[in-house]
Amino acid sequence: MLRLLYVRIILIAALSLMSVPLAALLGDLIPPGLADRIGAAAVDPILATLATSMLAVTTFSLTVMTGAHRAAWSQWGPRTHVILKDDTATHSILAVFVGAYLFAMSGMVLRRTPIFGEQESVALFAMTMVVIALIVVSIIRWIAHLEDLGSFGETLAQVERRTAVSLRALARTPCYGAHALTEEIALPENGQVIGARGPGYVQQIFVESLQQLASQAEGRIYVTVSVGDYVQEGQELARFDTREVSEEDASAARRAFAIEGARTFVQDPLFGLSVMGDMACRALSPGINDPATAITVIDRLSSLLLLAEPERGARDAPDCDRIWLRPLPAEALFAETFDRIARDGASVIEVQLAVQRALAAVSARAEGALLQAARRSAARSLARGLEGLSGAEDRERLQRASLGS
C-alpha cells in the first residue's frame, strides 16, 4: 500500500491538516508579547506564497513525472512503467509538496477565525518554518532525482533491485516455505477445488494463510497455479485433499490468492527478469539498434540469475508442511532472458559473444538444475547464433567462445 502514490499523499495531507490545529493548541505555551518580537504577523504573506508556489510546483512535478513515464514506456518497454509507478522517492517528494499546499491553505483559513490569536500565530509561524525546511530538502532531493528519472541506467537498476529481492527470498525459502509440487505427486481426485473469484494475474500467494486453513481443516492443500499465471474466473487455484471443507474456509482460501490485472515484483521474479529481457530486446529492435544496451542487460542478468541458486542454509523441512506449491523451474529463468535476447540478436556477433560469456559465468558458479539449464540455454543460443550470423569468421569466433577458449 505504501508504494501507491495516493496513499503517501493522503498520509502527508492528513499530517499537514492536523498540524494547523496543533499550532492553536500549542498557543498557551508561547509567552505573551513574543509575537511582536519575532514578527509572527509575517506568517500571512508566507502562507499565501506557499499556497501559490506549491500548487505550481506540484503541477509541474506531475508533468515531469508523467513525461518520464511515457519516455521510459516508449524507449525501454511498456512494462518498465510498473517500476516507475512504484518509485517511492518521487511519491514522497510529491506528497510533501501537496502537504505544504494544504498546510498553507488551512493556515490561511484558520488565521481568519478567532481561534488564532497572537500566541497561536507564533506557534503557526514556527510550524511554517519547519514546513519551509521540508520543502527545501524535498526540492533538493527532487533535483537530484530528476537527473536519472526515466533513464536507462536508473530504470534497469530499479528493476534489478526488485528482482534480486524476490530471487533471494525464493532462494532462502524454496516454494516460499511449502513442499515442492512435482510431477511425481498425484493430486487428490476427490478433493475440494478452490476456484478464482475473477480473471487476472496471480500476484501473490499467501502460503502462511493457507497453512493455517489446512491446519484447521486437518488436511492438505495443493496449489495448482504459480505466481504470474493468468487465470480465468472459476479456474482452479488450489485443491484440498478432502471434500469436507466449509464455505467459510473455501472463501478464506480464495482470499489467500492476490489476483489483479497486472503482475508485480513481490513474489514474481520471472516478471522482473522478463522486464529486463524486454529492455534488451527493445534495444536490439531495428528502430533503436543499440547492441551496447543489450550487452549491459546481459551482464547484469549473469549476476542476477546466480541469486536463484538455493542457499546452502535453506531449510530442508518446509515451514508450511501442509502446503504443496509448484517450484519455479530453472529453465524458465533462461527462457525469459537469454533465449529471447539470443533470438532477437542472432545476427549481431557482439550480442552473441556476450550471451555465451554470461552463460559461461553462470555455469561456472551454478549447481544442479540451474547449471543444467544454463548449459542448455548456451547450446540453444549457439545454434541461433550460428544460423543468424552471415560471416564465416563471426561463426568461428562464436564457436570458439562457446567452447570457453
C-alpha positions in Angstrom: 0.0 0.0 0.0 2.8 2.4 0.8 4.1 2.1 -2.8 0.9 3.7 -4.1 1.2 7.4 -4.8 -2.2 8.5 -3.4 -1.6 6.6 -0.1 1.5 8.7 0.6 -0.2 11.9 -0.4 -3.2 11.2 1.8 -0.9 10.4 4.8 1.1 13.6 4.4 -2.0 15.6 3.7 -3.6 14.3 6.9 -0.5 15.3 8.9 -0.4 18.8 7.4 -4.1 19.4 8.2 -3.5 18.2 11.8 -0.5 20.5 12.2 -2.5 23.7 11.9 -5.0 22.9 14.8 -2.0 21.6 16.7 -0.4 25.1 16.5 -3.6 26.5 18.0 -3.3 24.1 20.9 0.3 25.0 21.5 -0.5 28.7 21.7 -0.8 28.6 25.5 2.9 27.6 25.7 4.0 30.8 23.9 5.0 33.7 26.2 2.9 36.8 25.8 4.5 39.5 23.6 6.7 37.1 21.7 4.6 37.7 18.6 5.8 41.3 18.3 9.4 40.4 18.8 9.7 37.7 16.2 7.3 39.2 13.7 4.7 36.4 13.7 2.4 38.6 11.7 4.5 37.8 8.6 3.0 34.3 8.6 0.1 35.6 6.4 2.2 36.5 3.3 4.4 33.4 3.8 1.3 31.2 3.8 0.0 32.9 0.7 3.3 32.5 -1.1 3.4 28.8 -0.1 -0.1 28.2 -1.3 0.6 29.8 -4.7 4.0 28.3 -5.3 3.3 24.8 -4.1 0.3 24.4 -6.4 2.5 25.4 -9.3 5.4 23.1 -8.2 3.1 20.2 -7.7 1.6 20.6 -11.2 5.0 21.0 -12.8 6.3 17.9 -10.9 3.4 15.8 -12.0 4.0 16.8 -15.6 7.7 15.9 -15.3 6.8 12.5 -13.7 4.3 11.6 -16.4 6.7 12.7 -19.1 9.4 10.4 -17.7 7.0 7.5 -17.5 6.0 8.0 -21.2 9.6 8.2 -22.3 10.6 5.0 -20.4 7.4 3.3 -21.7 8.3 4.1 -25.4 12.1 3.5 -25.2 12.6 0.7 -22.7 9.4 -1.2 -22.9 5.8 -0.8 -21.7 6.2 -2.8 -18.5 9.0 -0.6 -17.2 6.2 1.7 -16.2 5.4 -0.6 -13.4 8.7 0.0 -11.7 8.5 3.8 -12.2 5.0 3.8 -10.8 6.4 2.3 -7.6 9.1 5.0 -7.3 8.8 5.9 -3.6 11.2 8.8 -3.8 9.0 10.6 -6.3 5.9 9.7 -4.3 7.4 11.2 -1.1 8.5 14.4 -2.7 5.1 15.0 -4.4 3.4 14.2 -1.1 5.5 16.9 0.7 4.5 19.4 -2.0 0.8 18.6 -1.7 1.0 18.6 2.1 2.7 22.0 2.1 -0.1 23.4 -0.1 -2.8 22.0 2.2 -0.9 23.3 5.2 -0.8 26.8 3.8 -4.4 26.8 2.7 -5.7 25.6 6.0 -3.5 28.0 7.9 -4.8 30.9 5.8 -8.4 29.9 6.5 -7.9 29.4 10.3 -5.9 32.6 10.7 -9.2 34.5 9.8 -11.0 32.8 12.7 -11.0 33.7 16.4 -9.0 30.5 17.1 -5.7 32.2 16.3 -4.6 35.0 18.5 -1.1 36.4 18.8 0.3 33.4 20.7 -1.2 30.8 18.4 0.2 32.8 15.5 3.7 32.3 16.9 3.2 28.6 17.0 1.9 28.6 13.5 4.9 30.7 12.4 7.3 28.1 13.9 5.5 25.2 12.1 5.6 27.2 8.9 9.4 27.4 9.2 9.5 23.6 9.6 7.4 23.2 6.5 9.7 25.5 4.5 12.7 23.5 5.6 11.0 20.3 4.5 10.2 21.9 1.1 13.8 23.0 0.6 15.0 19.4 1.4 12.4 18.0 -1.0 13.3 20.3 -3.8 17.0 19.4 -3.5 16.1 15.7 -3.5 13.8 16.3 -6.5 16.5 18.0 -8.5 19.0 15.2 -7.7 16.3 12.6 -8.6 15.4 14.2 -11.9 18.9 13.6 -13.2 18.2 9.8 -13.5 14.4 9.7 -13.6 13.3 7.5 -16.5 16.9 6.9 -17.7 18.0 3.5 -18.8 20.6 3.1 -16.0 18.2 4.1 -13.2 15.3 2.1 -14.6 17.4 -1.0 -15.1 18.9 -0.6 -11.6 15.4 -0.4 -10.0 14.2 -3.5 -11.9 17.4 -5.4 -10.9 17.0 -4.5 -7.2 13.3 -5.5 -7.1 14.0 -8.8 -8.9 17.0 -9.5 -6.7 14.8 -9.2 -3.6 12.3 -11.8 -4.9 15.1 -14.1 -6.1 16.8 -14.0 -2.7 13.6 -14.7 -0.9 12.9 -17.7 -3.1 16.5 -19.0 -2.6 16.2 -18.8 1.2 12.8 -20.5 1.3 12.2 -22.6 -1.8 8.5 -22.8 -2.7 8.0 -20.0 -0.1 8.2 -22.5 2.7 5.9 -25.2 1.2 6.6 -28.6 -0.2 7.5 -28.8 -3.9 4.6 -30.0 -6.1 6.4 -32.0 -8.7 5.0 -34.1 -11.5 5.5 -37.3 -9.4 3.0 -36.1 -6.8 -0.6 -37.0 -7.7 -3.3 -34.5 -6.9 -6.3 -35.8 -4.9 -9.1 -36.7 -7.3 -12.0 -36.1 -4.9 -10.6 -33.0 -3.1 -12.4 -29.7 -2.7 -11.4 -27.4 -5.6 -10.8 -23.7 -4.9 -11.7 -21.5 -7.9 -10.7 -18.0 -8.8 -13.0 -15.2 -7.9 -12.3 -13.4 -11.1 -9.8 -13.2 -14.0 -6.4 -11.7 -13.6 -2.8 -12.4 -12.8 -1.8 -14.3 -9.6 0.3 -11.6 -7.9 0.9 -13.3 -4.6 0.1 -16.5 -2.8 -0.1 -16.1 1.0 1.2 -19.5 2.0 1.0 -18.9 5.7 -2.7 -18.3 5.4 -3.2 -21.5 3.5 -1.1 -23.3 6.1 -3.4 -22.0 8.9 -6.5 -23.1 6.9 -5.1 -26.6 6.3 -4.3 -27.0 10.0 -7.8 -26.0 10.9 -9.3 -28.5 8.4 -6.7 -31.1 9.4 -5.9 -31.6 5.7 -3.5 -30.6 3.0 -3.7 -28.0 0.2 -2.2 -28.5 -3.3 -1.7 -25.2 -5.1 -2.1 -25.8 -8.8 -1.2 -22.3 -10.1 2.0 -20.3 -9.9 2.7 -16.6 -9.2 2.5 -14.8 -12.5 -0.1 -17.1 -14.1 -3.2 -15.6 -15.7 -6.3 -17.3 -14.5 -10.0 -17.1 -15.6 -13.0 -16.8 -13.3 -13.7 -20.1 -11.7 -10.3 -21.6 -12.7 -8.8 -24.0 -10.2 -6.3 -22.3 -7.9 -5.8 -25.0 -5.3 -7.3 -28.2 -4.1 -7.9 -29.6 -0.6 -7.3 -33.3 -0.1 -10.8 -33.6 1.4 -14.3 -32.6 0.4 -15.3 -31.7 4.0 -14.4 -28.0 3.7 -16.8 -25.4 4.9 -17.7 -22.5 2.7 -16.1 -20.1 5.1 -12.7 -21.9 4.8 -13.1 -22.1 1.0 -13.7 -18.3 0.8 -10.6 -17.7 3.1 -8.6 -19.9 0.7 -9.6 -17.8 -2.2 -8.6 -14.6 -0.4 -5.1 -16.2 0.1 -4.5 -15.6 -3.7 -4.0 -11.9 -4.7 -5.4 -11.7 -8.3 -5.2 -8.4 -10.1 -4.9 -7.1 -13.6 -1.1 -6.8 -13.7 1.9 -8.7 -12.4 4.2 -7.3 -9.7 7.7 -7.9 -8.5 6.9 -9.1 -4.9 6.7 -12.9 -5.4 7.3 -13.0 -9.2 11.0 -13.0 -10.1 10.1 -14.1 -13.6 8.3 -10.8 -14.1 11.4 -8.8 -13.3 13.5 -11.0 -15.5 11.1 -10.6 -18.4 11.1 -6.8 -18.0 14.9 -6.9 -18.3 14.6 -9.1 -21.3 12.1 -6.6 -22.8 14.7 -3.8 -22.3 17.4 -5.8 -24.1 15.1 -6.9 -26.9 13.8 -3.4 -27.4 17.4 -2.1 -27.7 18.0 -4.7 -30.4 15.0 -3.7 -32.4 15.7 -2.1 -35.9 14.2 1.2 -34.7 16.8 1.6 -31.9 19.6 -0.8 -32.9 21.7 -0.4 -29.7 23.6 -3.6 -29.0 25.6 -2.0 -26.2 22.5 -1.5 -24.2 21.5 -5.1 -24.7 25.0 -6.2 -23.6 24.7 -4.2 -20.4 21.5 -6.1 -19.6 23.1 -9.4 -20.4 26.0 -8.7 -18.0 23.5 -7.7 -15.2 21.5 -10.9 -15.9 24.5 -13.1 -15.4 24.9 -11.9 -11.8 21.2 -11.8 -11.2 20.4 -15.4 -12.2 23.1 -16.7 -9.7 20.8 -15.4 -6.9 18.3 -18.1 -7.9 20.7 -20.8 -6.6 19.1 -22.2 -3.4 21.1 -21.2 -0.4 23.1 -23.9 1.4 21.5 -22.8 4.7 18.0 -23.2 3.3 15.8 -25.4 5.4 15.2 -28.9 4.1 12.0 -29.2 6.1 9.4 -26.7 5.0 7.7 -24.4 7.5 4.3 -24.8 5.8 4.2 -28.6 5.9 0.6 -28.9 4.8 1.0 -26.9 1.6 2.3 -28.1 -1.8 3.4 -25.4 -4.3 4.8 -25.7 -7.8 8.6 -24.8 -7.8 10.0 -22.2 -10.1 11.6 -24.2 -13.0 15.2 -23.1 -13.7 14.5 -23.4 -17.4 12.0 -20.6 -17.2 14.7 -18.2 -15.9 16.7 -18.5 -19.1 13.6 -18.7 -21.4 12.6 -15.2 -20.2 16.1 -13.7 -20.6 19.0 -15.2 -22.6 16.8 -17.2 -25.0 14.9 -14.2 -26.0 17.9 -12.0 -26.3 19.8 -14.6 -28.4 16.8 -14.9 -30.7 16.5 -11.2 -31.4 20.3 -10.6 -31.5 21.0 -13.7 -33.6 22.7 -11.6 -36.4 24.8 -9.4 -34.0 28.2 -11.1 -33.1 28.8 -8.8 -30.1 25.5 -9.8 -28.5 26.1 -13.5 -29.2 29.5 -13.4 -27.7 28.1 -11.5 -24.6 25.4 -14.2 -24.2 28.0 -17.0 -24.3 30.3 -15.2 -21.9 27.4 -14.6 -19.5 26.1 -18.2 -19.6 29.7 -19.5 -19.1 29.9 -17.3 -16.0 26.6 -18.7 -14.7 27.7 -22.3 -15.4 31.0 -21.8 -13.6 29.2 -20.9 -10.4 25.9 -22.7 -10.6 25.0 -26.2 -9.4 22.2 -28.7 -10.0 19.2 -27.7 -12.1 20.5 -24.1 -12.6 23.7 -25.4 -14.1 22.0 -27.8 -16.5 19.5 -25.1 -17.5 22.4 -22.7 -18.2 24.2 -25.2 -20.4 21.0 -26.0 -22.4 20.4 -22.2 -22.9 24.0 -21.8 -24.1 23.5 -24.6 -26.6 20.3 -23.1 -27.9 21.9 -19.6 -28.1 24.8 -21.0 -30.0 22.5 -22.7 -32.5 20.7 -19.4 -33.1 23.9 -17.5 -33.5 25.4 -19.9 -36.0 22.3 -19.8 -38.0 21.9 -16.0 -37.8 25.4 -14.8 -38.4 26.3 -14.3 -42.1 30.1 -14.2 -41.9 32.2 -17.4 -41.5 34.7 -15.6 -39.3 32.0 -14.5 -36.9 30.7 -18.0 -36.7 34.1 -19.3 -35.9 34.5 -16.7 -33.2 31.2 -17.7 -31.7 32.1 -21.3 -31.8 35.4 -20.7 -30.0 33.6 -18.6 -27.4 31.1 -21.3 -26.7 33.9 -23.8 -26.0 35.4 -21.4 -23.5 38.5 -20.7 -25.5 
